[in-house]
Amino acid sequence: MLVRTGTKGGRAVAVVLDNEYEADTYDEDASIRVVYISAFDEPVNLVGQTTRLGMSKAASKTYQAFSDTPKFEPTLNLLKKLQSDSQTQSDTQVQQLEGKPMGSSKLNRIFYGPPGTGKTYHTVNAALGIIEHGDPEYYDETTEDRTVLRKRFDELRKEQRIELVTFHQSFGYEEFVEGIRPRMDEAADDQGAQEMTYRIEDGVFKRICKRAEGVRLRRTSFPRSSGETAAVWKISLGLGGSIKKECFEENTIRVGFVGAGDLRSPSEDGEKYLSENRGARSILEQFFGMSQGDLVAVLHDNQHIDAVGVVAGEYEYDESREGEYPHTRKVDWIYKGEPLNILKLNGGKPLTMRTCYQLSRVSAKDLLELIGYEDYQQEKEPYVLIIDEINRGNISRIFGELITLIEPSKRRGETEATTVTLPYSGDSFGVPNNLYIIGTMNTADRSIALLDTALRRRFRFEEMMPDYETLKGIAVEGVDIAALLKAMNKRIETLYDRDHQIGNSYFLRLKGSPNKAALADIFRHEVLPLLQEYFYEDWEKIDAVLNENRFLRSSDPVKIKHAGLLDGEKRLWSIDEDALGKIENYKKICEDADDA
């Protein structure tokens, strides 16, 4: 037990001898007996700040703050050694003591369970915990407002720190890693003429790997918000040398298209000009859309660049230059010199005369290395890829040769780092060690036993079963909703299996409106259709799950002349809509639950 005052003051390290508290009850006279190994009268200033208040499971950040503090370090080292020497403790428990998950659990995990058990809910918590606190379990017991957490999750998705993808039967390697796609040529001329081309495009997995390996410039004059990485743009600075020389001297980049006017407050004439000049509109949209911290490469010829700068300001319109090149942005030049060949970095594609466009094949890191610029750092902040319904995709077809690369020991940055050559682009590719992969798996769709063996070896699986505690205290006219759900699930487990239970989330909306109409709506439109899917419309089993509570009614079939067409005895079943509105029928479900 780690004892502290506030978030910065360490008070003691203790070993628990006895805990009188029971899991589901509170007793004000209960206590936890401990032996203090090291304790101090005054708080010790911790190395690093902890964040959780009150009593909770110590996060890795909290343990690290204590273990890095000299006054507590000897004690924790001793406990760690005793723990590792004990025959009754496994290596897994030692790492749990440290708050460090083992092996693939740190980077790759799958939440699996029946539908409605909160897999997506916990995925949001885990992703936020990883990015904000380096601990996927940080928000497991949080009391923070859910809308606030969800808002932060959505913001991180907009910042592209979190990517979300859903696997399905048609999803493949081309969507996940890279593939060939038809596109209108980005390098159309200034008059807007474009051609259909076929390009190799990155999939969601390759894109987030690139971002996780991205770079940030160290100099404070290069403003770039946390977690973003620089895009690379090609720009042409006039046909002659005067404009380029002027831009170098003024630390700016400029483009023409005077008729467009100020893009920040378009005039009627400007809008008309842009509508009649599609090429100009496209170029100016890209010039306007550059972010501070992006890199610009200045065209020398179709294979070479002769300058590289960092975008240092927002778009401006210079009214004093209405005659030529009025659209302006501030730039910090970090290279001006001999022409450098960029053909290889651009995938063998020559540059074009188009005034401005993004070089999507060129990474900021590679460009900075080409110019010999060393004042940058690798982006090492955590990124998260969420794969929903991971079991619905063909894993071999989607991951291909990359399945090996997601192993923690094979990640870039590790001593056993491994890379492969991608089949379409020919790029050398590896998975960075700051990318976390979280999958969700609905066991009602497919058993974990049927999951691809290669995937199972590389992920930590965390089972999520119905959590009846979330329904505690919810009652509708005397019907205990937690008891009702538990009774149905016990019968489902008996008649089918535990993977096809009904999750607690189906009933959570009753917290806000615990009334009979809402309960009937849940059964009619969610529970009964789910049971029909589970039991393939074996109505007798569905009726058994409901404890023959009169929601279903059966009748004799109509007479058919060719009786031989019937396979045994046949009953016709239907849902009694009136029975759904009677509270005694819900009470019937809870009866005899112990004998189910």
Residue pairs with C-beta under 8 A, 6 or more apart in sequence:
1 12
1 13
1 14
1 15
1 16
1 32
1 34
2 10
2 12
2 13
2 58
2 62
2 63
2 66
3 10
3 11
3 12
3 13
3 14
3 39
4 10
4 11
4 43
4 46
4 50
5 11
5 43
6 43
7 49
7 50
7 51
7 53
8 43
8 45
8 46
8 49
8 50
9 43
9 44
9 45
9 46
10 40
10 43
10 44
10 45
10 46
10 65
10 66
10 69
10 71
10 72
11 39
11 40
11 43
11 44
12 36
12 37
12 38
12 39
12 40
13 36
13 37
13 38
13 39
13 66
13 72
13 75
13 76
13 79
14 34
14 35
14 36
14 37
14 39
15 34
15 35
15 37
15 79
16 32
16 33
16 34
17 33
17 34
17 35
18 32
18 33
19 32
19 33
20 27
20 30
20 31
20 32
20 33
21 27
21 30
21 32
22 30
37 75
37 78
37 79
38 71
38 72
38 75
40 71
44 69
44 71
44 72
45 69
46 65
46 66
46 68
46 69
47 65
47 68
47 69
48 61
48 64
48 65
48 68
49 65
50 59
50 61
50 62
50 65
51 59
51 61
51 62
51 133
51 138
52 59
52 62
52 138
56 141
57 137
57 141
58 99
59 99
59 133
59 135
59 137
59 138
60 98
60 99
60 100
60 134
60 135
61 99
61 133
61 134
61 135
62 99
63 76
63 97
63 98
63 99
64 99
66 72
66 76
67 73
67 76
67 77
79 97
80 94
80 97
80 98
83 89
83 93
83 94
83 97
84 91
84 94
91 102
92 102
95 101
95 102
99 135
100 106
101 136
101 460
102 460
103 408
103 460
104 407
104 408
104 458
104 459
104 460
105 460
106 408
107 406
107 408
107 411
107 433
107 435
107 436
107 437
108 406
108 408
108 436
108 437
108 439
108 458
108 459
108 460
109 126
109 136
109 437
109 438
109 439
109 459
109 460
109 461
109 462
110 390
110 438
110 439
110 440
110 441
110 459
110 460
110 461
110 462
111 119
111 122
111 123
111 126
111 438
111 439
111 440
111 441
111 462
111 464
112 119
112 391
112 440
112 441
112 442
112 443
112 448
112 461
112 462
112 463
112 464
113 119
113 441
113 442
113 443
113 463
113 464
113 465
113 499
113 503
114 442
114 443
114 444
114 465
114 466
114 498
114 499
114 500
114 501
114 502
114 503
115 442
115 444
115 502
115 503
115 530
116 466
116 502
116 503
116 504
116 505
116 506
117 464
117 465
117 466
117 467
117 501
117 503
117 504
117 505
118 464
118 467
118 470
118 503
118 504
118 505
119 440
119 441
119 442
119 464
120 388
120 440
121 505
122 140
122 464
123 386
123 388
123 438
123 440
124 149
124 150
124 153
125 136
125 138
125 139
125 140
125 142
125 149
126 136
126 137
126 139
126 438
127 136
127 153
127 156
127 162
127 384
127 386
127 436
127 438
128 138
128 139
128 149
128 152
128 153
128 156
129 135
129 136
129 137
129 138
129 139
129 140
130 136
130 382
130 384
130 436
131 156
131 161
131 162
131 381
131 382
131 383
131 384
132 138
132 152
134 382
136 436
136 438
139 149
142 149
153 162
156 162
156 227
157 163
157 164
159 225
159 227
159 228
160 208
160 211
160 227
160 228
161 227
161 381
161 382
161 383
161 384
162 383
162 384
162 385
162 386
163 204
163 207
163 208
163 383
163 384
163 385
163 386
164 386
164 388
165 176
165 204
165 205
165 385
165 386
165 387
165 388
166 387
166 388
166 389
167 387
167 388
167 389
167 390
167 391
167 392
167 393
167 398
168 389
168 392
168 393
169 392
169 393
169 394
171 393
171 394
171 398
172 179
172 394
172 397
172 398
173 179
173 203
173 397
173 398
173 399
173 400
174 180
174 203
175 203
175 204
176 203
176 204
176 205
176 398
176 399
177 202
177 203
177 205
177 206
177 399
177 400
177 402
177 422
178 200
178 201
178 202
178 203
178 206
178 422
178 424
178 425
179 200
179 201
179 203
179 424
180 198
180 199
180 200
180 201
180 424
181 198
181 199
181 200
181 201
182 196
182 197
182 198
183 196
183 197
183 198
183 199
183 201
184 194
184 195
184 196
184 197
185 194
185 195
185 196
185 197
186 354
186 357
186 358
186 360
187 352
187 354
187 357
188 194
188 195
188 279
188 282
188 354
189 279
189 352
189 353
189 354
190 279
190 280
190 283
190 353
190 354
190 355
191 277
191 279
192 277
192 278
192 279
192 280
192 282
193 279
200 347
200 424
200 425
202 210
204 385
205 385
205 402
206 422
206 429
208 383
208 385
208 435
209 429
209 430
209 431
209 432
209 435
210 229
210 363
211 229
211 379
211 383
212 379
212 383
212 432
212 434
212 435
213 365
213 378
213 379
213 412
213 432
214 228
214 229
214 230
214 363
214 364
214 365
214 378
214 379
215 229
215 230
215 363
215 364
215 365
215 368
215 376
215 377
215 378
215 379
216 224
216 228
216 229
216 230
216 293
216 376
216 377
216 379
217 224
217 230
217 293
217 310
217 375
217 376
218 375
218 376
218 377
219 332
219 375
221 312
221 332
222 292
222 293
222 310
222 312
222 332
223 292
223 293
223 312
224 230
224 291
224 292
224 293
226 381
227 379
227 381
228 291
228 293
229 364
229 379
230 293
230 294
230 295
230 310
230 364
231 290
231 291
231 294
231 295
231 358
231 364
232 294
232 295
232 296
232 297
232 358
232 359
232 362
232 363
232 364
232 367
233 286
233 290
233 294
233 295
233 296
233 297
233 356
233 357
233 358
233 359
234 296
234 297
234 299
234 305
234 351
234 354
234 356
234 357
234 358
234 359
235 253
235 255
235 296
235 297
235 298
235 299
235 355
235 356
236 298
236 299
236 353
236 354
236 355
236 356
237 243
237 244
237 247
237 253
237 254
237 298
237 299
238 244
238 325
243 254
243 324
243 325
244 298
244 307
246 252
246 254
247 253
247 254
247 331
248 307
248 333
248 336
251 309
251 312
251 330
251 331
251 332
251 333
252 328
252 329
252 330
252 331
253 296
253 298
253 309
253 328
253 329
253 331
254 318
254 321
254 325
254 326
254 327
254 328
255 283
255 284
255 287
255 325
255 327
255 355
255 356
256 324
256 325
256 326
256 327
256 355
257 273
257 277
257 280
257 283
257 284
257 327
258 322
258 323
258 324
258 326
259 269
259 270
259 273
259 277
259 280
260 266
260 270
260 273
260 274
260 280
260 281
260 284
260 327
261 267
261 269
261 270
261 273
261 317
262 270
262 317
263 270
263 284
263 288
263 315
263 317
263 327
264 315
264 317
266 274
273 280
274 280
274 281
274 284
275 281
283 354
283 355
283 356
283 357
284 327
286 356
286 357
286 358
287 315
287 327
287 329
287 355
287 356
288 315
288 327
290 296
290 311
290 315
290 329
291 311
292 311
292 312
292 313
292 314
293 310
293 311
294 310
294 311
295 308
295 309
295 310
295 311
295 364
295 367
295 368
296 308
296 309
296 310
296 311
296 331
297 305
297 307
297 308
297 342
297 359
297 362
297 367
298 305
298 306
298 307
298 308
298 309
299 305
299 351
299 353
300 306
300 339
301 339
301 351
302 350
302 351
302 352
303 341
303 342
303 343
303 350
303 351
304 339
304 340
304 341
304 342
305 339
305 340
305 342
305 351
306 336
306 337
306 338
306 339
306 340
307 333
307 335
307 336
307 337
308 333
308 334
308 335
308 367
308 368
308 371
308 373
309 331
309 332
309 333
309 334
309 335
310 331
310 332
310 334
311 329
311 330
311 331
312 330
312 331
312 332
313 329
313 330
313 331
314 329
315 327
315 328
315 329
316 327
316 328
316 329
316 330
317 326
317 327
317 328
318 326
318 327
318 328
319 326
321 328
334 371
334 373
335 371
335 372
335 373
340 370
340 371
342 351
342 359
342 362
342 367
342 370
343 349
343 350
345 361
345 362
345 363
345 366
345 367
345 370
346 359
346 361
346 362
347 361
347 425
349 361
364 376
365 376
365 378
368 374
368 376
379 434
380 434
381 434
382 434
382 435
382 436
383 432
383 434
383 435
383 436
384 435
384 436
384 437
384 438
385 435
385 436
385 437
385 438
386 438
386 439
386 440
387 437
387 438
387 439
387 440
388 439
388 440
389 440
389 441
389 442
389 445
390 439
390 440
390 441
390 455
391 441
391 442
391 445
391 446
391 448
391 450
391 451
392 445
392 446
395 403
395 451
395 452
395 454
395 455
396 403
396 452
396 454
399 406
399 455
401 420
402 420
402 429
402 431
403 454
403 455
403 458
404 410
404 418
404 420
405 411
405 418
405 419
405 420
405 429
405 430
405 431
406 431
406 437
406 458
407 458
408 414
408 433
409 415
409 416
410 416
410 417
410 418
410 430
410 431
411 417
411 430
411 431
411 432
411 433
411 435
412 419
412 430
412 431
412 432
412 433
413 432
413 433
413 434
414 433
417 430
418 430
419 428
419 429
419 430
420 428
420 429
420 430
421 427
421 428
421 429
422 428
422 429
437 459
439 459
441 448
441 451
443 499
443 500
444 499
444 500
444 533
444 534
447 499
448 456
448 461
448 499
465 498
465 501
466 485
466 486
466 489
466 501
466 502
466 503
466 504
467 504
468 482
468 485
468 486
468 504
469 482
470 504
470 505
470 508
471 481
471 482
471 485
471 504
471 507
471 508
471 510
472 482
474 480
474 481
474 482
474 507
474 510
474 511
474 514
475 481
475 514
476 510
476 514
476 515
476 516
476 518
476 519
476 583
476 586
477 516
477 583
478 583
478 587
479 519
479 583
479 586
479 587
479 590
480 590
481 507
481 510
481 514
481 519
483 590
483 593
484 586
484 589
484 590
485 502
485 504
485 507
486 593
487 547
487 589
487 590
487 591
487 593
487 596
488 502
488 527
488 545
488 546
488 589
489 501
489 502
490 593
490 596
491 544
491 545
491 547
491 596
492 500
492 501
492 502
492 534
492 545
493 501
494 596
495 535
495 541
495 544
495 545
496 534
496 535
496 541
500 534
502 527
502 530
506 522
506 526
506 527
507 522
509 518
509 522
510 518
510 519
510 522
516 581
516 583
517 581
519 586
520 580
520 581
523 551
523 580
524 575
524 577
524 580
528 542
528 551
528 575
531 542
531 545
532 542
535 541
535 542
535 545
539 552
539 554
539 571
539 573
540 571
542 552
543 551
543 552
543 573
546 552
546 588
546 589
547 588
547 589
547 590
547 591
547 592
547 596
548 588
549 579
549 585
549 586
549 588
549 589
550 576
550 579
550 582
550 585
550 588
551 575
551 576
551 579
551 580
551 585
552 573
552 574
552 575
552 576
553 573
553 574
553 576
553 579
554 571
554 572
554 573
555 571
555 572
555 574
556 571
556 572
557 566
557 570
557 571
557 572
560 566
579 585
